[in-house]
Amino acid sequence: MARSFTRRNKLSVISELNVTPLIDLAFSLLIIFMITTPVIEQYNRVNLPEQSSSAKQPPPPVEDKYITIDESGAYFWGKVPIGKKELQDRLDEISLGEGTAPTIHIRGDRSLPYQKVIDVVNMLKERNLTKLSLDTRAS
């Protein structure tokens, strides 16, 4: 029996997508990129001079500040206990100081309400102190 490739209803919609032109386009673009990439990567070869410097510039000193909140909600600046107002004043000094802002490490007790830590994060955000680390204990 011979197979007929004519549609029964000439006005019906073809629901298949012809992907042959898409594949042709993909291969054409692949060939174009394969040809143009080596041309783009060419550069002039230059024999650069050598530098003989034995003294290296030391890296700038990095200062990390630690804010600790214990289980009772008391604030510590390093190991020194301070109040909330004093903490805000110290953060103001850091934000107004010249140079790069230090990384502030927040160390909150496990049993501490989460809002206490968020309050300190908000204090830092208000002063544009964006280098912050929430310290945890490695297990």
DSSP file (Angstrom, degrees, kcal/mol; ACC not computed):
  #  RESIDUE AA STRUCTURE BP1 BP2  ACC     N-H-->O    O-->H-N    N-H-->O    O-->H-N    TCO  KAPPA ALPHA  PHI   PSI    X-CA   Y-CA   Z-CA
    1    1 A M              0   0    0      0, 0.0     2,-0.2     0, 0.0     0, 0.0   0.000 360.0 360.0 360.0 132.6    0.0    0.0    0.0
    2    2 A A        -     0   0    0      1,-0.1     2,-0.4     0, 0.0     0, 0.0  -0.500 360.0-124.2 -82.2 147.6    1.4    3.4   -1.0
    3    3 A R        -     0   0    0     -2,-0.2     2,-0.5     2,-0.0    -1,-0.1  -0.747  17.5-147.1 -95.2 138.2    1.8    6.1    1.6
    4    4 A S        -     0   0    0     -2,-0.4     0, 0.0     1,-0.1     0, 0.0  -0.901  11.3-170.0-108.1 130.1    0.2    9.5    0.9
    5    5 A F        +     0   0    0     -2,-0.5     2,-0.3     2,-0.1    -1,-0.1   0.217  52.7 108.9-101.8  13.6    1.9   12.6    2.2
    6    6 A T  S    S-     0   0    0      1,-0.1     2,-0.2     2,-0.0    -2,-0.1  -0.650  71.4-116.1 -90.4 147.5   -1.0   15.0    1.5
    7    7 A R        -     0   0    0     -2,-0.3     3,-0.2     1,-0.1    -2,-0.1  -0.568  11.3-140.4 -81.2 145.5   -3.1   16.5    4.3
    8    8 A R  S    S+     0   0    0      1,-0.3     2,-0.6    -2,-0.2    -1,-0.1   0.943  95.5  36.0 -69.3 -47.6   -6.7   15.6    4.5
    9    9 A N  S >  S-     0   0    0      1,-0.1     3,-1.4    -3,-0.1    -1,-0.3  -0.927  70.8-161.2-110.7 113.8   -7.8   19.0    5.4
   10   10 A K  T 3  S+     0   0    0     -2,-0.6    -1,-0.1     1,-0.3    -2,-0.1   0.711  88.7  55.1 -67.2 -21.1   -5.8   21.8    3.7
   11   11 A L  T 3  S+     0   0    0      2,-0.1    -1,-0.3     0, 0.0     2,-0.1   0.430  81.1 111.7 -94.0   0.0   -6.8   24.4    6.2
   12   12 A S  S <  S-     0   0    0     -3,-1.4     2,-0.3     1,-0.1    -5,-0.0  -0.418  72.6-109.6 -75.6 153.5   -5.7   22.6    9.4
   13   13 A V        -     0   0    0     -2,-0.1     2,-0.6     1,-0.0    -1,-0.1  -0.599  21.4-125.8 -85.6 139.0   -2.8   24.0   11.4
   14   14 A I        -     0   0    0     -2,-0.3    -1,-0.0     1,-0.1     0, 0.0  -0.755  21.7-169.2 -83.5 123.6    0.6   22.1   11.4
   15   15 A S        +     0   0    0     -2,-0.6     2,-0.2     2,-0.1    -1,-0.1   0.507  54.7  94.2 -94.8  -4.3    1.5   21.6   15.1
   16   16 A E        -     0   0    0      1,-0.0     2,-0.5     2,-0.0    -2,-0.1  -0.602  69.7-133.2 -88.2 150.4    5.1   20.4   14.5
   17   17 A L        -     0   0    0     -2,-0.2     2,-0.8     2,-0.0    -2,-0.1  -0.889  14.0-134.3-102.4 128.5    8.0   22.8   14.7
   18   18 A N        +     0   0    0     -2,-0.5     4,-0.3     1,-0.2    -2,-0.0  -0.734  25.9 177.5 -83.8 109.9   10.5   22.6   11.9
   19   19 A V     >  +     0   0    0     -2,-0.8     4,-2.2     1,-0.2     5,-0.2   0.479  56.0  93.1 -93.9  -3.6   13.9   22.6   13.7
   20   20 A T  H  > S+     0   0    0      1,-0.2     4,-2.2     2,-0.2    -1,-0.2   0.914  86.7  47.5 -59.5 -45.7   16.1   22.2   10.6
   21   21 A P  H  > S+     0   0    0      0, 0.0     4,-2.2     0, 0.0    -1,-0.2   0.865 111.0  53.3 -64.2 -32.2   16.6   26.0   10.1
   22   22 A L  H  > S+     0   0    0     -4,-0.3     4,-2.3     2,-0.2    -2,-0.2   0.900 109.2  47.7 -67.7 -39.8   17.4   26.4   13.8
   23   23 A I  H  X S+     0   0    0     -4,-2.2     4,-2.5     2,-0.2     5,-0.2   0.911 111.0  51.6 -66.3 -41.7   20.1   23.7   13.6
   24   24 A D  H  X S+     0   0    0     -4,-2.2     4,-2.2    -5,-0.2    -2,-0.2   0.914 110.7  48.6 -60.0 -42.6   21.6   25.3   10.5
   25   25 A L  H  X S+     0   0    0     -4,-2.2     4,-2.5     2,-0.2    -2,-0.2   0.906 110.1  51.2 -64.4 -41.9   21.7   28.7   12.3
   26   26 A A  H  X S+     0   0    0     -4,-2.3     4,-2.2     1,-0.2    -2,-0.2   0.916 111.9  46.3 -63.0 -43.6   23.4   27.2   15.3
   27   27 A F  H  X S+     0   0    0     -4,-2.5     4,-2.2     2,-0.2    -1,-0.2   0.885 111.4  52.6 -66.9 -37.3   26.1   25.5   13.2
   28   28 A S  H  X S+     0   0    0     -4,-2.2     4,-2.2    -5,-0.2    -2,-0.2   0.928 111.1  46.5 -63.1 -44.2   26.6   28.7   11.2
   29   29 A L  H  X S+     0   0    0     -4,-2.5     4,-2.6     1,-0.2     5,-0.2   0.888 110.2  54.2 -65.3 -38.3   27.1   30.7   14.4
   30   30 A L  H  X S+     0   0    0     -4,-2.2     4,-2.2     1,-0.2    -1,-0.2   0.919 109.7  46.9 -61.0 -44.1   29.5   28.0   15.8
   31   31 A I  H  X S+     0   0    0     -4,-2.2     4,-1.7     2,-0.2    -1,-0.2   0.904 111.3  51.5 -65.0 -41.3   31.6   28.2   12.6
   32   32 A I  H  X S+     0   0    0     -4,-2.2     4,-2.4     1,-0.2    -2,-0.2   0.925 112.1  46.0 -61.8 -44.7   31.7   32.0   12.8
   33   33 A F  H  X S+     0   0    0     -4,-2.6     4,-2.0     1,-0.2    -1,-0.2   0.869 109.8  54.3 -67.8 -35.6   32.8   32.0   16.4
   34   34 A M  H  < S+     0   0    0     -4,-2.2    -1,-0.2    -5,-0.2    -2,-0.2   0.846 113.6  42.6 -66.6 -31.5   35.4   29.4   15.8
   35   35 A I  H  X S+     0   0    0     -4,-1.7     4,-0.6    -5,-0.2    -2,-0.2   0.885 118.1  43.0 -79.8 -40.2   36.9   31.6   13.0
   36   36 A T  H  X S+     0   0    0     -4,-2.4     4,-1.9     1,-0.2    -2,-0.2   0.758  98.4  71.9 -82.7 -24.2   36.7   34.9   14.8
   37   37 A T  H  X S+     0   0    0     -4,-2.0     4,-1.8     1,-0.2    -1,-0.2   0.919  97.5  47.6 -61.9 -46.5   37.9   33.9   18.3
   38   38 A P  H  4 S+     0   0    0      0, 0.0     4,-0.4     0, 0.0    -1,-0.2   0.853 111.1  53.2 -63.2 -30.8   41.6   33.4   17.3
   39   39 A V  H >< S+     0   0    0     -4,-0.6     3,-0.8     1,-0.2    -2,-0.2   0.889 108.8  48.8 -68.8 -38.5   41.6   36.7   15.5
   40   40 A I  H 3< S+     0   0    0     -4,-1.9    -1,-0.2     1,-0.2    -3,-0.1   0.856 106.8  56.7 -68.3 -35.5   40.3   38.5   18.6
   41   41 A E  T 3< S+     0   0    0     -4,-1.8    -1,-0.2    -5,-0.2    -2,-0.2   0.497  81.0 111.5 -79.4  -3.1   42.9   36.9   20.9
   42   42 A Q    <   +     0   0    0     -3,-0.8     2,-0.3    -4,-0.4    -3,-0.0  -0.435  42.0 171.4 -71.2 145.3   45.9   38.2   18.9
   43   43 A Y        -     0   0    0     -2,-0.1     2,-0.4     0, 0.0    -2,-0.0  -0.956  39.0 -89.9-147.4 164.1   48.0   40.8   20.6
   44   44 A N        -     0   0    0     -2,-0.3     2,-0.5     1,-0.1     0, 0.0  -0.623  39.3-129.2 -79.2 131.2   51.4   42.4   19.9
   45   45 A R        -     0   0    0     -2,-0.4     2,-0.4     2,-0.0    -1,-0.1  -0.691  31.2-178.5 -82.2 128.1   54.3   40.7   21.4
   46   46 A V        -     0   0    0     -2,-0.5     2,-1.1     2,-0.0    -2,-0.0  -0.985  30.2-131.3-129.3 137.0   56.4   43.0   23.5
   47   47 A N        -     0   0    0     -2,-0.4    -2,-0.0     0, 0.0     0, 0.0  -0.772  34.8-151.4 -87.0  99.7   59.6   42.2   25.3
   48   48 A L        -     0   0    0     -2,-1.1     2,-0.1     1,-0.1    -2,-0.0  -0.406  14.0-111.3 -76.8 146.9   58.8   43.8   28.7
   49   49 A P        -     0   0    0      0, 0.0     2,-0.3     0, 0.0    -1,-0.1  -0.374  31.3-117.2 -73.6 157.2   61.6   45.2   30.9
   50   50 A E        -     0   0    0     -2,-0.1     2,-0.5     2,-0.0     0, 0.0  -0.649  16.7-139.5 -94.3 152.4   62.5   43.5   34.2
   51   51 A Q        -     0   0    0     -2,-0.3     2,-0.7     2,-0.1     0, 0.0  -0.944   7.9-162.7-112.6 128.6   62.1   45.0   37.6
   52   52 A S        +     0   0    0     -2,-0.5     2,-0.5     2,-0.0    -2,-0.0  -0.769  33.2 142.5-113.3  87.1   64.8   44.4   40.2
   53   53 A S        +     0   0    0     -2,-0.7    -2,-0.1     1,-0.1     0, 0.0  -0.968  23.1 177.4-128.4 115.8   63.3   45.4   43.5
   54   54 A S        +     0   0    0     -2,-0.5     2,-0.7     2,-0.0    -1,-0.1   0.766  65.2  78.7 -88.3 -26.0   64.1   43.3   46.5
   55   55 A A        -     0   0    0      3,-0.0     2,-0.3     2,-0.0    -1,-0.0  -0.738  69.7-158.2 -87.3 118.6   62.1   45.4   49.0
   56   56 A K        -     0   0    0     -2,-0.7    -2,-0.0     1,-0.0     0, 0.0  -0.722  23.3-109.6 -96.0 146.7   58.4   44.6   48.8
   57   57 A Q        -     0   0    0     -2,-0.3    -1,-0.0     1,-0.1    -2,-0.0  -0.578  36.5-121.3 -73.7 128.5   55.8   47.0   50.0
   58   58 A P        -     0   0    0      0, 0.0    -1,-0.1     0, 0.0    -3,-0.0  -0.409  29.7-105.9 -70.6 147.4   54.1   45.7   53.1
   59   59 A P        -     0   0    0      0, 0.0     3,-0.1     0, 0.0     0, 0.0  -0.362  44.4 -92.1 -68.0 152.7   50.4   45.2   52.9
   60   60 A P        -     0   0    0      0, 0.0     2,-0.1     0, 0.0    -3,-0.0  -0.348  50.3 -96.5 -64.0 146.1   48.2   47.7   54.8
   61   61 A P        -     0   0    0      0, 0.0     2,-0.5     0, 0.0     0, 0.0  -0.423  36.6-144.7 -66.5 135.1   47.4   46.7   58.4
   62   62 A V        -     0   0    0     -2,-0.1     2,-0.6    -3,-0.1     0, 0.0  -0.882  10.5-159.8-104.2 127.0   44.0   45.1   58.7
   63   63 A E        -     0   0    0     -2,-0.5    40,-1.0    38,-0.0     2,-0.5  -0.924   3.7-166.8-110.0 124.3   42.1   45.8   61.8
   64   64 A D  E     -a  103   0A   0     -2,-0.6     2,-0.4    38,-0.2    40,-0.2  -0.927   6.5-157.0-107.5 133.6   39.3   43.5   62.8
   65   65 A K  E     -a  104   0A   0     38,-2.4    40,-3.4    -2,-0.5     2,-0.5  -0.882   5.9-149.3-109.5 141.8   36.9   44.6   65.5
   66   66 A Y  E     -a  105   0A   0     -2,-0.4    12,-2.7    38,-0.2     2,-0.5  -0.947  10.7-171.8-118.0 126.4   34.9   42.2   67.6
   67   67 A I  E     -aB 106  77A   0     38,-3.3    40,-3.2    -2,-0.5     2,-0.4  -0.977  13.4-169.6-113.3 121.4   31.4   42.8   69.0
   68   68 A T  E     -aB 107  76A   0      8,-2.3     8,-2.0    -2,-0.5     2,-0.5  -0.918  10.7-166.1-114.7 137.5   30.3   40.0   71.4
   69   69 A I  E     -aB 108  75A   0     38,-2.8    40,-1.8    -2,-0.4     6,-0.2  -0.978  16.0-152.8-121.7 117.3   26.8   39.6   72.8
   70   70 A D    >   -     0   0    0      4,-1.9     3,-1.8    -2,-0.5    39,-0.1  -0.178  36.3 -87.9 -84.1-178.5   26.6   37.2   75.7
   71   71 A E  T 3  S+     0   0    0      1,-0.3    -1,-0.1     2,-0.1    37,-0.0   0.731 126.9  54.1 -64.3 -22.5   23.5   35.2   76.8
   72   72 A S  T 3  S-     0   0    0      2,-0.1    -1,-0.3    40,-0.1    -3,-0.0   0.549 119.8-107.3 -87.8  -6.6   22.2   38.0   79.0
   73   73 A G    <   +     0   0    0     -3,-1.8     2,-0.2     1,-0.3    -2,-0.1   0.551  68.2 148.0  95.0   8.9   22.3   40.5   76.1
   74   74 A A        -     0   0    0      1,-0.0    -4,-1.9     9,-0.0    -1,-0.3  -0.561  42.0-130.2 -79.4 142.3   25.3   42.5   77.3
   75   75 A Y  E     -BC  69  82A   0      7,-0.7     7,-2.2    -2,-0.2     2,-0.4  -0.686  19.8-168.2 -94.5 145.1   27.6   44.0   74.7
   76   76 A F  E     -BC  68  81A   0     -8,-2.0    -8,-2.3    -2,-0.3     2,-0.8  -1.000  15.8-152.0-131.2 133.9   31.4   43.6   74.6
   77   77 A W  E >  S-BC  67  80A   0      3,-3.1     3,-1.8    -2,-0.4     2,-0.8  -0.889  82.3 -44.9-101.6 100.1   33.8   45.6   72.4
   78   78 A G  T 3  S-     0   0    0    -12,-2.7   -10,-0.1    -2,-0.8    -2,-0.0  -0.701 125.2 -29.2  72.2-112.6   36.6   43.1   72.2
   79   79 A K  T 3  S+     0   0    0     -2,-0.8    -1,-0.3     2,-0.1   -12,-0.0   0.342 118.8 100.9-112.7   2.8   36.8   42.0   75.8
   80   80 A V  E <  S-C   77   0A   0     -3,-1.8    -3,-3.1     1,-0.0     2,-0.2  -0.786  72.4-129.1 -94.4 123.2   35.6   45.3   77.3
   81   81 A P  E     +C   76   0A   0      0, 0.0     2,-0.3     0, 0.0    -5,-0.3  -0.516  36.7 170.6 -70.9 135.0   32.0   45.4   78.4
   82   82 A I  E     -C   75   0A   0     -7,-2.2    -7,-0.7    -2,-0.2     2,-0.1  -0.926  29.3-113.8-139.0 163.4   30.1   48.4   77.0
   83   83 A G     >  -     0   0    0     -2,-0.3     4,-2.1    -9,-0.1     5,-0.1  -0.371  36.8-100.8 -90.2 174.8   26.6   49.7   76.8
   84   84 A K  H  > S+     0   0    0      1,-0.2     4,-2.2     2,-0.2     5,-0.1   0.893 122.5  50.4 -64.9 -40.8   24.4   50.1   73.7
   85   85 A K  H  > S+     0   0    0      2,-0.2     4,-2.2     1,-0.2    -1,-0.2   0.906 110.6  49.2 -64.8 -41.7   25.0   53.9   73.5
   86   86 A E  H  > S+     0   0    0      2,-0.2     4,-2.4     1,-0.2    -1,-0.2   0.881 109.4  53.2 -64.8 -37.6   28.8   53.4   73.8
   87   87 A L  H  X S+     0   0    0     -4,-2.1     4,-2.2     2,-0.2    -2,-0.2   0.918 108.7  49.1 -62.6 -43.5   28.7   50.8   71.1
   88   88 A Q  H  X S+     0   0    0     -4,-2.2     4,-2.1     1,-0.2    -2,-0.2   0.897 110.4  51.6 -62.8 -39.9   26.9   53.2   68.8
   89   89 A D  H  X S+     0   0    0     -4,-2.2     4,-2.1     2,-0.2    -2,-0.2   0.910 110.0  48.4 -63.5 -42.0   29.5   55.9   69.6
   90   90 A R  H  X S+     0   0    0     -4,-2.4     4,-2.1     1,-0.2    -1,-0.2   0.889 110.9  50.4 -66.7 -38.2   32.4   53.6   68.7
   91   91 A L  H  X S+     0   0    0     -4,-2.2     4,-2.4     2,-0.2    -1,-0.2   0.872 108.3  53.4 -66.8 -35.6   30.7   52.6   65.5
   92   92 A D  H  X S+     0   0    0     -4,-2.1     4,-2.0     2,-0.2    -2,-0.2   0.914 107.6  51.1 -61.7 -42.8   30.2   56.3   64.7
   93   93 A E  H  X S+     0   0    0     -4,-2.1     4,-1.0     1,-0.2    -2,-0.2   0.908 111.8  46.9 -61.2 -42.7   34.0   56.8   65.2
   94   94 A I  H  < S+     0   0    0     -4,-2.1     3,-0.3     1,-0.2    -1,-0.2   0.916 112.2  49.2 -66.4 -42.8   34.8   54.0   62.9
   95   95 A S  H  < S+     0   0    0     -4,-2.4    -1,-0.2     1,-0.2    -2,-0.2   0.823 115.7  43.2 -69.2 -29.9   32.4   55.1   60.2
   96   96 A L  H  < S+     0   0    0     -4,-2.0    -1,-0.2    -5,-0.2    -2,-0.2   0.596  94.8 104.5 -89.1 -11.5   33.7   58.7   60.3
   97   97 A G  S  < S-     0   0    0     -4,-1.0     2,-0.2    -3,-0.3    -3,-0.0  -0.238  75.5-108.6 -69.0 158.3   37.4   57.6   60.5
   98   98 A E  S    S+     0   0    0      2,-0.0     2,-0.1     3,-0.0    -1,-0.1  -0.482  77.7  32.3 -85.1 158.8   39.7   57.9   57.5
   99   99 A G  S    S-     0   0    0     -2,-0.2     2,-0.2     2,-0.0     0, 0.0  -0.399 105.4 -25.8  92.3-171.5   40.9   54.9   55.6
  100  100 A T        -     0   0    0     -2,-0.1    -2,-0.0     1,-0.1    -3,-0.0  -0.512  67.8-111.2 -80.2 145.7   39.3   51.6   54.9
  101  101 A A        -     0   0    0     -2,-0.2    -1,-0.1     1,-0.1    -6,-0.1  -0.512  35.0-120.0 -74.1 140.5   36.6   50.4   57.3
  102  102 A P        -     0   0    0      0, 0.0     2,-0.5     0, 0.0    29,-0.3  -0.288  29.4 -96.5 -75.7 165.5   37.6   47.3   59.4
  103  103 A T  E     -a   64   0A   0    -40,-1.0   -38,-2.4    27,-0.1     2,-0.6  -0.724  37.1-146.1 -80.7 128.6   35.8   44.0   59.3
  104  104 A I  E     -ad  65 132A   0     27,-2.6    29,-2.6    -2,-0.5     2,-0.6  -0.871   8.1-157.1-100.9 120.7   33.4   43.8   62.2
  105  105 A H  E     -ad  66 133A   0    -40,-3.4   -38,-3.3    -2,-0.6     2,-0.6  -0.864   3.2-157.2 -98.7 124.7   32.9   40.3   63.7
  106  106 A I  E     -ad  67 134A   0     27,-3.3    29,-2.1    -2,-0.6     2,-0.6  -0.905   8.3-173.0-104.0 122.6   29.6   39.8   65.5
  107  107 A R  E     +a   68   0A   0    -40,-3.2   -38,-2.8    -2,-0.6     2,-0.4  -0.916   8.7 179.8-119.0 102.9   29.8   37.0   68.1
  108  108 A G  E     -a   69   0A   0     -2,-0.6   -38,-0.2    27,-0.4   -37,-0.1  -0.826  31.0-109.8-107.1 142.8   26.4   36.2   69.6
  109  109 A D    >   -     0   0    0    -40,-1.8     3,-1.2    -2,-0.4    -1,-0.0  -0.325  26.8-120.6 -65.3 149.7   25.6   33.5   72.1
  110  110 A R  T 3  S+     0   0    0      1,-0.3    -1,-0.1    -2,-0.0   -40,-0.0   0.852 112.0  48.5 -61.2 -37.7   23.6   30.5   70.9
  111  111 A S  T 3  S+     0   0    0      2,-0.1    -1,-0.3     3,-0.0    -2,-0.1   0.438  87.4 115.3 -85.4   1.4   20.7   31.1   73.4
  112  112 A L  S <  S-     0   0    0     -3,-1.2     2,-0.1   -43,-0.1   -41,-0.1  -0.450  78.6-103.5 -71.9 138.8   20.5   34.8   72.5
  113  113 A P    >>  -     0   0    0      0, 0.0     3,-1.5     0, 0.0     4,-0.7  -0.428  29.0-126.0 -60.6 137.9   17.3   36.1   70.8
  114  114 A Y  H 3> S+     0   0    0      1,-0.3     4,-1.9     2,-0.2     3,-0.5   0.779 104.2  69.2 -58.6 -30.2   18.0   36.6   67.1
  115  115 A Q  H 3> S+     0   0    0      1,-0.2     4,-2.3     2,-0.2    -1,-0.3   0.815  90.6  61.1 -62.0 -31.4   16.7   40.2   67.3
  116  116 A K  H <> S+     0   0    0     -3,-1.5     4,-1.3     2,-0.2    -1,-0.2   0.906 107.1  44.6 -63.0 -41.1   19.7   41.2   69.4
  117  117 A V  H  X S+     0   0    0     -4,-0.7     4,-2.2    -3,-0.5    -2,-0.2   0.909 112.1  52.1 -68.5 -41.9   22.1   40.3   66.6
  118  118 A I  H  X S+     0   0    0     -4,-1.9     4,-2.6     1,-0.2    -2,-0.2   0.858 103.9  58.4 -63.3 -35.6   19.9   41.9   64.0
  119  119 A D  H  X S+     0   0    0     -4,-2.3     4,-1.8     2,-0.2    -1,-0.2   0.910 107.8  46.0 -59.8 -42.0   19.9   45.1   66.1
  120  120 A V  H  X S+     0   0    0     -4,-1.3     4,-2.0     2,-0.2    -2,-0.2   0.903 111.1  52.3 -68.0 -40.6   23.7   45.2   65.8
  121  121 A V  H  X S+     0   0    0     -4,-2.2     4,-2.4     1,-0.2    -2,-0.2   0.900 108.8  51.1 -60.9 -40.2   23.6   44.5   62.1
  122  122 A N  H  X S+     0   0    0     -4,-2.6     4,-2.3     1,-0.2    -1,-0.2   0.879 106.1  54.8 -65.2 -37.2   21.2   47.4   61.7
  123  123 A M  H  X S+     0   0    0     -4,-1.8     4,-0.9     1,-0.2    -1,-0.2   0.908 110.3  46.8 -60.2 -40.7   23.6   49.7   63.6
  124  124 A L  H ><>S+     0   0    0     -4,-2.0     5,-2.6     1,-0.2     3,-0.5   0.906 110.9  51.0 -68.1 -41.7   26.3   48.7   61.1
  125  125 A K  H ><5S+     0   0    0     -4,-2.4     3,-1.4     1,-0.2    -2,-0.2   0.877 104.8  57.0 -64.0 -37.8   24.0   49.3   58.1
  126  126 A E  H 3<5S+     0   0    0     -4,-2.3    -1,-0.2     1,-0.3    -2,-0.2   0.797 111.7  43.2 -63.0 -27.3   23.0   52.7   59.4
  127  127 A R  T <<5S-     0   0    0     -4,-0.9    -1,-0.3    -3,-0.5    -2,-0.2   0.239 114.3-115.4-103.2  11.8   26.7   53.7   59.4
  128  128 A N  T < 5 +     0   0    0     -3,-1.4     2,-1.0     1,-0.2    -3,-0.2   0.818  63.0 150.1  56.9  35.0   27.5   52.1   56.0
  129  129 A L      < +     0   0    0     -5,-2.6    -1,-0.2     1,-0.2    -2,-0.1  -0.838  11.9 165.9 -94.8  98.6   29.9   49.6   57.6
  130  130 A T        +     0   0    0     -2,-1.0     2,-1.1    -3,-0.1    -1,-0.2   0.582  44.1  92.1 -98.5 -11.0   29.4   46.8   55.2
  131  131 A K        +     0   0    0    -29,-0.3   -27,-2.6    -7,-0.1     2,-0.4  -0.732  58.7 151.5 -86.3 102.7   32.3   44.5   56.1
  132  132 A L  E     -d  104   0A   0     -2,-1.1     2,-0.4   -29,-0.2   -27,-0.2  -0.977  29.7-166.4-138.9 145.9   30.7   42.2   58.6
  133  133 A S  E     -d  105   0A   0    -29,-2.6   -27,-3.3    -2,-0.4     2,-0.8  -0.997  13.7-149.5-134.8 129.0   31.2   38.6   59.7
  134  134 A L  E     -d  106   0A   0     -2,-0.4   -27,-0.2   -29,-0.2     2,-0.2  -0.874  28.9-144.3 -96.6 106.9   28.8   36.5   61.8
  135  135 A D        +     0   0    0    -29,-2.1   -27,-0.4    -2,-0.8     2,-0.3  -0.456  22.1 177.8 -79.5 142.0   31.1   34.2   63.7
  136  136 A T        -     0   0    0     -2,-0.2     2,-0.5   -29,-0.1   -29,-0.0  -0.862  32.9-102.6-132.5 168.8   30.2   30.6   64.6
  137  137 A R        -     0   0    0     -2,-0.3     2,-0.2     2,-0.0     0, 0.0  -0.813  34.2-123.9 -96.2 132.0   32.0   27.8   66.3
  138  138 A A              0   0    0     -2,-0.5    -1,-0.0     1,-0.1     0, 0.0  -0.544 360.0 360.0 -74.0 136.3   33.4   25.1   64.1
  139  139 A S              0   0    0     -2,-0.2    -1,-0.1     0, 0.0    -2,-0.0   0.438 360.0 360.0-101.7 360.0   32.1   21.6   64.9
